[in-house]
């Protein structure tokens, strides 16, 4: 049985979106740790930079990844409903 090229592409895109989701949440985690550290020990330039960069990078990675995950799931659901 040959694999449908559309589904193969969809799987590759979903894999990338999952990786971006994990990286985005990791950035949010690093940002959270930096903010807690800064609140308890003082906000130096490095702690502030890690907190800010983690928040921005997490947002840039996570927002599109969530949308792509929903799109892939909807396409798969539509394919199943159509009997494909």
C-alpha positions in Angstrom: 0.0 0.0 0.0 1.4 3.3 -1.0 1.4 6.3 1.4 -0.6 9.3 0.3 1.8 12.2 -0.3 -0.6 14.7 1.3 -0.8 12.7 4.5 3.0 12.2 4.5 3.4 16.0 4.2 0.8 16.5 6.9 2.7 14.2 9.3 5.9 16.1 8.7 4.2 19.4 9.4 2.6 18.0 12.5 6.0 16.7 13.7 7.5 20.2 13.3 4.5 21.7 15.1 4.9 19.3 18.0 8.6 20.2 18.2 7.8 23.9 18.1 5.2 23.4 20.8 7.7 21.7 23.1 10.3 24.4 22.4 7.8 27.2 23.1 6.7 25.7 26.4 10.4 25.2 27.3 11.0 28.9 26.6 8.1 29.8 28.8 9.5 27.6 31.5 12.9 29.2 31.3 11.3 32.6 31.4 9.2 31.7 34.5 12.3 30.3 36.3 14.2 33.5 35.4 11.4 35.7 36.8 11.1 33.7 40.0 14.9 33.8 40.3 14.9 37.5 39.7 12.1 38.2 42.2 14.0 36.3 44.9 17.6 37.3 44.1 17.3 40.5 42.2 16.9 41.3 38.5 20.3 41.6 36.9 20.8 42.1 33.2 21.2 38.4 32.4 18.1 37.4 34.4 16.1 40.1 32.8 17.3 39.1 29.3 16.5 35.4 29.9 13.0 36.3 31.1 12.3 38.6 28.2 13.8 36.5 25.5 12.1 33.4 26.8 8.8 35.0 26.8 9.1 36.5 23.3 10.6 33.3 21.8 7.9 31.1 23.5 5.2 33.3 22.0 6.8 33.3 18.5 7.1 29.5 18.6 4.0 28.5 20.4 1.3 30.6 18.7 1.8 29.3 15.1 2.5 25.8 16.4 -0.9 25.6 18.2 -2.7 26.9 15.1 -0.9 24.3 12.9 -1.7 21.5 15.3 -5.4 22.4 15.2 -5.3 22.6 11.4 -3.7 19.2 11.0 -6.2 17.7 13.4 -9.1 19.2 11.5 -7.8 18.0 8.2 -7.4 14.5 9.6 -10.9 14.6 11.1 -12.3 15.8 7.7 -10.5 13.0 5.9 -11.9 10.4 8.3 -15.4 11.8 7.9 -15.1 11.6 4.1 -13.9 8.0 4.3 -10.4 8.7 3.1 
